[in-house]
């Protein structure tokens, strides 16, 4: 006799089939901050599907949370925080999960700069905004950088840049912010 064990297919963070091509995946190899942030970005209707399929949360706790959510006693943001904490704790440990939660609250919710960020050494010569993003390793390609800039996702020392060809002169201590969660500090 043969047995087969199956699991429910989990949708990606946007509700479509999970696919790296669509960029809607949360992988077990993602760093804690990235895992936490991706969990916080899922659609509300997926929260309990993820909690059930992807965590070791006891079913009794899960059902209580689901009922509180349906009665409006549990805000979706709080449910997502629990999901994000559970997933990060499962793959990286409780301490990393707590730190990721604190950094998410600081950077995304309160819109503060992170305490720690990568430091990138650049020459003090002008570069266009797309090249700057690539040199800081904040995007994986120039086309991704161009899209990010055109959507208003690049800030240099707090100033939004929307022209991918705009020249930027790197200055020591300059803070580059790409999207909501990626930062770099420049050194010359």
MARBA-3410 file (N, C-alpha, C, O; in Angstrom, 1 decimal):
188
0.8,-1.2,0.0,0.0,0.0,0.0,0.9,1.3,0.0,1.9,1.3,0.7 ~ 0.4,2.2,-0.8,1.1,3.5,-0.8,0.2,4.6,-0.3,-1.0,4.6,-0.4 ~ 0.9,5.6,0.3,0.1,6.7,0.9,0.6,8.0,0.3,1.8,8.1,-0.1 ~ -0.3,8.9,0.2,0.1,10.2,-0.4,-0.4,11.3,0.6,-1.6,11.2,1.1 ~ 0.4,12.2,1.0,0.1,13.3,1.8,0.2,14.6,1.0,1.2,14.9,0.4
-0.9,15.3,1.0,-0.9,16.6,0.2,-1.2,17.8,1.1,-1.8,17.6,2.2 ~ -0.8,18.9,0.7,-1.1,20.2,1.4,-1.8,21.1,0.4,-1.8,20.9,-0.8 ~ -2.5,22.0,1.0,-3.2,23.0,0.2,-2.1,23.9,-0.5,-1.1,24.1,0.0 ~ -2.4,24.2,-1.8,-1.6,25.1,-2.5,-1.7,26.5,-1.9,-2.8,27.0,-1.8 ~ -0.6,27.2,-1.6,-0.7,28.5,-1.0,-0.5,29.5,-2.1,0.3,29.4,-2.9
-1.4,30.5,-2.0,-1.3,31.6,-3.0,-0.1,32.5,-2.6,0.4,32.5,-1.5 ~ 0.4,33.3,-3.6,1.5,34.2,-3.3,1.0,35.4,-2.5,-0.2,35.5,-2.2 ~ 1.9,36.3,-2.2,1.5,37.5,-1.3,0.4,38.4,-1.9,-0.3,39.1,-1.2 ~ 0.2,38.3,-3.3,-0.8,39.1,-3.9,-2.0,38.4,-4.3,-2.9,38.9,-4.9 ~ -2.1,37.1,-3.9,-3.3,36.3,-4.1,-3.3,35.4,-5.3,-4.1,34.6,-5.5
-2.3,35.7,-6.2,-2.1,34.8,-7.4,-1.3,33.6,-7.0,-0.8,33.5,-5.9 ~ -1.2,32.7,-8.0,-0.3,31.5,-7.8,1.1,32.0,-7.4,1.6,33.0,-8.0 ~ 1.7,31.4,-6.4,3.0,31.8,-5.9,4.0,31.5,-7.1,4.1,30.4,-7.6 ~ 4.8,32.6,-7.4,5.7,32.5,-8.5,6.9,33.5,-8.3,6.6,34.6,-8.1 ~ 8.1,33.0,-8.5,9.2,33.9,-8.5,9.2,34.9,-9.6,9.6,36.1,-9.5
8.6,34.5,-10.7,8.5,35.5,-11.9,7.6,36.6,-11.5,7.8,37.8,-12.0 ~ 6.6,36.4,-10.7,5.7,37.5,-10.3,6.2,38.2,-9.1,5.6,39.2,-8.7 ~ 7.2,37.7,-8.4,7.8,38.3,-7.3,6.9,38.3,-6.1,6.9,39.2,-5.2 ~ 6.0,37.2,-6.0,5.1,37.2,-4.9,5.3,36.0,-3.9,4.4,35.4,-3.4 ~ 6.6,35.6,-3.8,7.0,34.5,-2.9,7.7,35.0,-1.6,8.3,36.0,-1.5
7.5,34.1,-0.6,8.2,34.3,0.6,9.0,33.0,0.8,8.4,31.9,0.9 ~ 10.3,33.0,0.7,11.1,31.8,0.8,11.7,31.6,2.2,11.8,32.5,2.9 ~ 12.0,30.3,2.5,12.6,30.0,3.8,14.0,30.5,3.9,14.5,30.6,5.0 ~ 14.6,30.9,2.7,16.0,31.4,2.7,16.0,32.9,2.8,17.1,33.5,2.9 ~ 14.9,33.6,2.7,14.8,35.1,2.8,15.4,35.5,4.2,15.1,34.8,5.2
16.1,36.6,4.3,16.6,37.1,5.5,15.4,37.5,6.4,14.3,37.7,5.9 ~ 15.5,37.5,7.7,14.4,37.8,8.6,13.6,39.0,8.3,12.4,39.0,8.3 ~ 14.3,40.1,8.1,13.6,41.4,7.8,12.8,41.3,6.5,11.6,41.8,6.5 ~ 13.3,40.6,5.5,12.6,40.5,4.2,11.4,39.5,4.4,10.3,39.8,3.9 ~ 11.6,38.4,5.1,10.5,37.5,5.4,9.4,38.2,6.1,8.2,38.1,5.8
9.7,39.0,7.2,8.7,39.7,8.0,8.0,40.7,7.1,6.7,40.7,7.1 ~ 8.7,41.5,6.3,8.1,42.5,5.5,7.1,41.9,4.4,6.1,42.4,4.2 ~ 7.6,40.8,3.8,6.7,40.1,2.8,5.4,39.6,3.5,4.4,39.7,2.9 ~ 5.6,39.0,4.7,4.4,38.5,5.4,3.4,39.7,5.7,2.2,39.5,5.6 ~ 3.9,40.8,6.0,3.1,42.0,6.3,2.4,42.5,5.1,1.4,43.3,5.2
2.9,42.1,3.9,2.3,42.7,2.6,1.2,41.8,2.0,0.7,42.1,1.0 ~ 0.9,40.6,2.7,0.0,39.7,2.1,-1.4,40.3,2.1,-1.7,41.1,3.0 ~ -2.3,39.8,1.3,-3.7,40.2,1.3,-4.4,39.7,2.6,-4.0,38.6,3.1 ~ -5.3,40.4,3.1,-6.0,40.1,4.4,-6.6,38.7,4.4,-6.5,37.9,5.3 ~ -7.2,38.3,3.2,-7.9,37.0,3.1,-6.9,35.8,3.2,-7.4,34.7,3.3
-5.6,36.1,3.1,-4.7,35.0,3.1,-4.1,34.7,4.5,-3.4,33.7,4.7 ~ -4.3,35.6,5.4,-3.7,35.5,6.7,-3.8,34.2,7.3,-2.9,33.5,7.8 ~ -5.1,33.7,7.4,-5.3,32.4,8.2,-4.9,31.2,7.3,-4.7,30.1,7.9 ~ -4.9,31.3,6.0,-4.5,30.3,5.2,-3.0,30.1,5.4,-2.5,28.9,5.6 ~ -2.2,31.2,5.5,-0.8,31.1,5.8,-0.5,30.6,7.2,0.3,29.7,7.4
-1.3,31.1,8.2,-1.1,30.6,9.5,-1.3,29.1,9.7,-0.6,28.4,10.4 ~ -2.3,28.6,9.0,-2.6,27.2,9.1,-1.6,26.4,8.3,-1.1,25.3,8.8 ~ -1.2,26.8,7.1,-0.4,25.9,6.3,1.1,26.1,6.5,1.9,25.2,6.3 ~ 1.5,27.3,7.1,3.0,27.6,7.1,3.5,27.7,8.5,4.7,28.0,8.7 ~ 2.7,27.6,9.6,3.2,27.8,10.9,2.9,26.6,11.8,2.1,25.7,11.4
3.5,26.5,12.9,3.2,25.5,13.9,2.2,26.0,15.0,2.1,25.4,16.1 ~ 1.5,27.1,14.7,0.5,27.6,15.6,-0.5,26.6,16.0,-1.1,26.0,15.1 ~ -0.8,26.4,17.3,-1.8,25.4,17.6,-3.2,25.7,17.0,-3.6,26.9,16.9 ~ -3.9,24.7,16.6,-5.2,24.9,15.9,-6.2,25.7,16.8,-7.0,26.5,16.3 ~ -6.1,25.4,18.1,-7.1,26.1,19.0,-6.8,27.6,19.0,-7.7,28.4,19.0
-5.5,28.0,19.0,-5.1,29.4,19.0,-5.5,30.0,17.6,-6.0,31.2,17.6 ~ -5.3,29.3,16.6,-5.6,29.7,15.2,-7.1,30.0,15.1,-7.6,31.0,14.6 ~ -8.0,29.1,15.6,-9.4,29.2,15.5,-9.9,30.4,16.3,-10.8,31.2,15.9 ~ -9.3,30.6,17.5,-9.7,31.8,18.4,-9.4,33.1,17.6,-10.1,34.0,17.6 ~ -8.2,33.1,17.0,-7.8,34.3,16.3,-8.7,34.5,15.1,-9.0,35.7,14.8
-9.0,33.5,14.4,-9.9,33.6,13.2,-11.2,34.1,13.6,-11.8,35.0,12.9 ~ -11.8,33.6,14.7,-13.1,34.1,15.2,-13.0,35.6,15.6,-14.0,36.3,15.3 ~ -12.0,35.9,16.3,-11.8,37.3,16.7,-11.7,38.2,15.5,-12.2,39.4,15.5 ~ -11.0,37.8,14.5,-10.8,38.5,13.2,-12.2,38.7,12.6,-12.5,39.8,12.1 ~ -12.9,37.7,12.5,-14.3,37.7,11.8,-15.2,38.6,12.6,-16.1,39.3,12.0
-15.1,38.7,13.9,-16.0,39.6,14.7,-15.5,41.0,14.7,-16.1,41.9,15.3 ~ -14.3,41.2,14.1,-13.7,42.6,14.1,-13.0,43.0,15.3,-12.6,44.1,15.5 ~ -12.7,42.0,16.2,-11.9,42.3,17.4,-10.4,42.2,17.2,-9.6,42.7,18.0 ~ -10.0,41.6,16.1,-8.6,41.4,15.8,-8.3,42.2,14.5,-8.8,41.8,13.4 ~ -7.6,43.2,14.6,-7.3,44.0,13.4,-6.4,43.2,12.4,-5.5,42.5,12.9
-6.6,43.4,11.1,-5.7,42.6,10.1,-4.2,42.9,10.4,-3.4,42.0,10.2 ~ -3.8,44.1,10.7,-2.4,44.4,11.0,-1.9,43.6,12.1,-0.7,43.1,12.0 ~ -2.6,43.4,13.2,-2.2,42.6,14.3,-2.1,41.1,13.9,-1.2,40.4,14.3 ~ -3.0,40.7,13.1,-3.0,39.3,12.7,-1.8,39.0,11.8,-1.2,38.0,11.9 ~ -1.5,40.0,10.9,-0.3,39.9,10.0,1.0,39.9,10.9,1.9,39.2,10.6
1.0,40.7,11.9,2.2,40.7,12.8,2.4,39.4,13.4,3.6,38.9,13.5 ~ 1.3,38.8,13.8,1.5,37.4,14.5,2.0,36.4,13.4,2.8,35.6,13.7 ~ 1.4,36.5,12.2,1.8,35.6,11.1,3.3,35.8,10.8,4.1,34.8,10.8 ~ 3.7,37.0,10.7,5.1,37.4,10.3,6.0,36.9,11.4,7.1,36.3,11.1 ~ 5.6,37.1,12.7,6.5,36.7,13.8,6.6,35.1,13.8,7.7,34.6,14.0
5.5,34.4,13.6,5.5,33.0,13.6,6.4,32.4,12.5,7.2,31.5,12.8 ~ 6.3,33.0,11.3,7.1,32.4,10.2,8.6,32.7,10.4,9.4,31.9,10.2 ~ 8.9,34.0,10.8,10.3,34.3,11.0,10.9,33.5,12.2,12.0,33.0,12.1 ~ 10.2,33.3,13.2,10.6,32.6,14.4,10.9,31.1,14.0,11.8,30.5,14.5 ~ 10.0,30.6,13.1,10.2,29.2,12.7,11.5,28.9,12.0,12.1,27.9,12.1
11.8,29.9,11.1,13.0,29.7,10.3,14.3,30.4,10.8,15.4,30.0,10.4 ~ 14.2,31.4,11.6,15.3,32.1,12.1,15.4,32.2,13.6,16.5,32.7,14.1 ~ 14.4,31.8,14.3,14.4,31.9,15.8,13.6,33.1,16.3,13.4,34.1,15.6 ~ 13.2,32.9,17.6,12.4,34.0,18.2,13.1,35.3,18.4,12.4,36.3,18.2 ~ 14.4,35.3,18.6,15.1,36.5,18.8,15.1,37.3,17.5,14.9,38.5,17.5
15.4,36.6,16.4,15.5,37.3,15.1,14.1,37.8,14.7,13.9,38.9,14.1 ~ 13.0,37.0,15.1,11.7,37.5,14.8,11.3,38.7,15.5,10.7,39.6,15.0 ~ 11.7,38.8,16.8,11.5,40.0,17.6,12.2,41.2,17.0,11.6,42.3,16.9 ~ 13.5,41.0,16.6,14.2,42.1,16.0,13.7,42.6,14.7,13.6,43.8,14.4 ~ 13.2,41.6,13.9,12.6,42.0,12.6,11.3,42.8,12.8,11.0,43.7,12.1
10.5,42.4,13.8,9.3,43.1,14.1,9.6,44.5,14.5,8.9,45.5,14.1 ~ 10.6,44.7,15.4,11.0,46.0,15.8,11.5,46.9,14.7,11.2,48.1,14.6 ~ 12.3,46.3,13.8,12.9,47.1,12.7,11.7,47.4,11.7,11.7,48.5,11.1 ~ 10.8,46.5,11.5,9.6,46.8,10.6,8.8,48.0,11.2,8.5,48.9,10.4 ~ 8.6,48.0,12.5,7.8,49.1,13.1,8.6,50.4,12.9,8.0,51.4,12.7
9.9,50.3,13.1,10.7,51.6,13.0,10.7,52.1,11.6,10.5,53.3,11.4 ~ 11.1,51.2,10.6,11.3,51.7,9.3,10.0,51.9,8.5,9.9,52.9,7.8 ~ 9.1,50.9,8.6,7.9,51.0,7.7,6.8,51.7,8.4,6.2,52.6,7.8 ~ 6.5,51.4,9.6,5.3,52.1,10.3,5.6,53.5,10.7,4.8,54.4,10.5 ~ 6.8,53.7,11.4,7.1,55.0,11.9,7.9,55.8,10.9,8.2,57.0,11.1
8.3,55.2,9.8,9.0,55.8,8.7,10.3,56.5,9.2,10.7,57.5,8.7 ~ 11.0,55.8,10.1,12.3,56.3,10.6,13.4,55.5,9.9,13.2,54.4,9.3 ~ 14.6,56.1,9.9,15.8,55.4,9.3,16.2,54.2,10.2,16.1,54.4,11.4 ~ 16.6,53.1,9.6,17.1,52.0,10.5,18.4,52.5,11.2,19.1,53.3,10.8 ~ 18.6,51.8,12.4,19.8,52.1,13.1,21.1,51.7,12.4,22.1,52.3,12.4
20.9,50.5,11.7,22.1,50.0,11.0,21.7,49.8,9.5,20.5,49.5,9.2 ~ 22.6,50.2,8.6,22.3,50.0,7.2,23.7,49.8,6.5,24.7,50.1,7.0 ~ 23.6,49.2,5.3,24.9,48.9,4.6,25.6,50.2,4.3,25.0,51.2,3.9 ~ 26.9,50.2,4.4,27.7,51.3,4.0,28.4,51.0,2.6,29.0,50.0,2.5 ~ 28.2,51.9,1.7,28.8,51.7,0.3,29.8,52.8,0.0,29.5,54.0,0.3
30.9,52.4,-0.5,32.0,53.3,-0.8,31.9,53.6,-2.3,32.0,52.7,-3.1 ~ 31.8,54.9,-2.6,31.7,55.4,-4.0,32.7,56.5,-4.2,33.1,57.2,-3.3 ~ 33.0,56.7,-5.5,33.9,57.9,-5.9,33.0,59.1,-5.8,31.8,59.0,-6.1 ~ 33.5,60.3,-5.6,32.7,61.5,-5.5,32.4,62.1,-6.8,32.1,63.3,-6.9 ~ 32.3,61.3,-7.9,32.0,61.9,-9.2,30.5,61.6,-9.5,29.9,60.6,-9.0
29.9,62.5,-10.2,28.4,62.4,-10.5,28.0,61.1,-11.2,28.8,60.7,-12.1 ~ 26.9,60.5,-10.8,26.4,59.3,-11.5,24.9,59.6,-11.7,24.3,60.3,-10.9 ~ 24.3,58.9,-12.6,22.8,59.0,-12.8,22.2,58.2,-11.7,22.8,57.3,-11.1 ~ 20.9,58.5,-11.4,20.2,57.9,-10.3,20.1,56.4,-10.4,20.2,55.7,-9.4 ~ 19.9,55.8,-11.6,19.8,54.4,-11.8,21.1,53.7,-11.4,21.1,52.7,-10.7
22.2,54.3,-11.9,23.5,53.7,-11.6,23.8,53.8,-10.1,24.4,52.8,-9.6 ~ 23.4,54.9,-9.5,23.6,55.0,-8.0,22.9,53.8,-7.3,23.5,53.2,-6.4 ~ 21.7,53.5,-7.7,20.9,52.4,-7.1,21.7,51.1,-7.3,21.8,50.3,-6.4 ~ 22.2,50.9,-8.5,22.9,49.6,-8.8,24.2,49.5,-8.0,24.5,48.5,-7.5 ~ 24.9,50.6,-7.9,26.2,50.7,-7.2,26.0,50.4,-5.7,26.9,49.9,-5.0
24.9,50.8,-5.2,24.6,50.6,-3.8,23.9,49.2,-3.5,23.6,48.9,-2.4 ~ 23.8,48.4,-4.6,23.2,47.1,-4.5,21.8,47.2,-3.9,21.3,46.3,-3.1 ~ 21.0,48.2,-4.2,19.6,48.3,-3.7,18.6,47.8,-4.7,17.5,47.6,-4.4 ~ 19.1,47.6,-6.0,18.2,46.9,-7.0,19.1,45.9,-7.7,20.3,45.9,-7.7 ~ 18.4,44.9,-8.4,19.2,43.9,-9.0,19.5,44.2,-10.5,20.3,43.5,-11.1
18.8,45.2,-11.1,19.1,45.5,-12.5,18.7,47.0,-12.7,18.1,47.6,-11.9 ~ 19.3,47.5,-13.8,19.0,48.9,-14.1,17.5,49.1,-14.5,16.9,50.1,-14.1 ~ 16.9,48.1,-15.1,15.4,48.2,-15.4,14.6,48.3,-14.1,13.6,49.0,-14.0 ~ 15.0,47.5,-13.1,14.3,47.5,-11.8,14.5,48.9,-11.2,13.6,49.5,-10.6 ~ 15.7,49.4,-11.3,16.0,50.7,-10.7,15.2,51.8,-11.4,14.7,52.8,-10.8
15.1,51.8,-12.7,14.4,52.8,-13.5,12.9,52.8,-13.1,12.3,53.8,-12.9 ~ 12.3,51.6,-13.0,10.9,51.5,-12.6,10.7,52.0,-11.2,9.8,52.8,-10.9 ~ 11.6,51.7,-10.3,11.5,52.2,-8.9,11.6,53.7,-8.9,10.8,54.4,-8.2 ~ 12.5,54.3,-9.6,12.6,55.8,-9.6,11.4,56.4,-10.2,10.8,57.4,-9.7 ~ 10.9,55.9,-11.4,9.7,56.4,-12.0,8.5,56.4,-11.2,7.5,57.2,-11.3
8.4,55.4,-10.2,7.3,55.2,-9.3,7.5,56.0,-8.1,6.6,56.0,-7.1 ~ 8.6,56.8,-8.0,8.8,57.7,-6.8,9.4,57.0,-5.6,9.3,57.4,-4.5 ~ 10.1,55.8,-5.9,10.6,55.1,-4.8,12.1,55.3,-4.4,12.6,54.6,-3.6 ~ 12.7,56.4,-4.9,14.1,56.7,-4.6,14.1,58.0,-3.8,13.6,59.0,-4.3 ~ 14.8,58.0,-2.7,15.0,59.2,-1.9,16.5,59.3,-1.6,17.1,58.3,-1.2
17.1,60.5,-1.9,18.5,60.7,-1.6,18.5,61.8,-0.5,18.1,63.0,-0.8 ~ 18.9,61.5,0.6,18.9,62.4,1.8,17.6,63.1,2.0,17.5,64.3,2.2 ~ 16.5,62.3,1.8,15.2,62.8,2.1,14.5,63.5,0.9,13.3,63.8,0.9 ~ 15.2,63.6,-0.2,14.6,64.3,-1.4,14.3,63.2,-2.4,15.1,62.4,-2.8 ~ 13.0,63.2,-2.9,12.5,62.2,-3.8,13.1,62.5,-5.2,13.1,63.7,-5.7
13.6,61.5,-5.9,14.1,61.6,-7.3,13.2,60.8,-8.2,12.9,59.6,-7.9 ~ 12.6,61.4,-9.2,11.7,60.7,-10.1,12.2,60.7,-11.6,11.6,60.0,-12.4 ~ 13.4,61.2,-11.8,14.0,61.2,-13.1,15.2,60.2,-13.1,16.2,60.5,-12.4 ~ 15.1,59.1,-13.8,16.2,58.1,-13.7,17.5,58.6,-14.2,18.6,58.1,-13.9 ~ 17.5,59.7,-15.0,18.8,60.2,-15.6,19.3,61.3,-14.8,20.4,61.9,-15.1
18.7,61.7,-13.7,19.2,62.8,-12.8,20.5,62.5,-12.3,20.7,61.4,-11.8 ~ 21.4,63.4,-12.4,22.8,63.2,-11.8,22.8,63.4,-10.3,22.1,64.3,-9.8 ~ 23.5,62.6,-9.6,23.6,62.6,-8.2,25.1,62.6,-7.9,25.9,61.8,-8.4 ~ 25.6,63.6,-7.1,27.0,63.6,-6.7,27.1,63.0,-5.3,26.6,63.6,-4.3 ~ 27.7,61.8,-5.2,27.8,61.2,-3.9,28.6,62.0,-2.9,29.6,62.6,-3.2
28.1,62.1,-1.6,28.7,62.8,-0.6,28.8,61.9,0.6,27.9,61.1,0.9 ~ 29.8,62.0,1.4,30.0,61.1,2.6,28.8,61.3,3.5,28.5,62.4,3.8 ~ 28.2,60.2,4.0,27.1,60.3,4.9,25.8,60.4,4.3,24.7,60.3,4.9 ~ 25.7,60.5,2.9,24.5,60.6,2.2,23.7,59.3,2.4,24.2,58.2,2.3 ~ 22.4,59.4,2.6,21.5,58.3,2.8,20.7,58.0,1.6,20.0,59.0,1.1
20.7,56.8,1.1,19.9,56.4,-0.1,18.9,55.5,0.4,19.1,54.5,1.0 ~ 17.6,55.8,0.0,16.5,54.9,0.4,15.8,54.5,-0.9,15.4,55.3,-1.7 ~ 15.7,53.2,-1.1,15.0,52.6,-2.2,13.8,51.8,-1.8,13.9,50.8,-1.0 ~ 12.6,52.3,-2.2,11.4,51.6,-1.7,11.1,52.0,-0.3,11.6,53.0,0.2 ~ 10.5,51.0,0.4,10.1,51.3,1.8,11.1,50.8,2.8,11.2,51.4,3.9
11.9,49.8,2.4,12.7,49.2,3.4,14.2,49.1,3.1,15.0,48.6,4.0 ~ 14.7,49.5,2.0,16.1,49.3,1.6,16.9,50.7,1.7,16.5,51.7,1.2 ~ 17.9,50.6,2.5,18.7,51.8,2.8,20.2,51.5,2.5,20.7,50.4,2.6 ~ 21.0,52.6,2.2,22.4,52.5,2.2,23.0,53.9,2.6,22.4,54.9,2.3 ~ 24.1,53.9,3.3,24.8,55.1,3.6,26.1,55.1,2.8,26.8,54.1,2.7
26.4,56.3,2.2,27.6,56.4,1.4,28.8,56.9,2.1,28.8,57.6,3.1 ~ 29.9,56.3,1.7,31.3,56.7,2.1,32.0,57.1,0.8,31.8,56.6,-0.3 ~ 32.9,58.1,0.9,33.7,58.5,-0.2,35.1,58.0,-0.1,35.9,58.3,-1.0
END
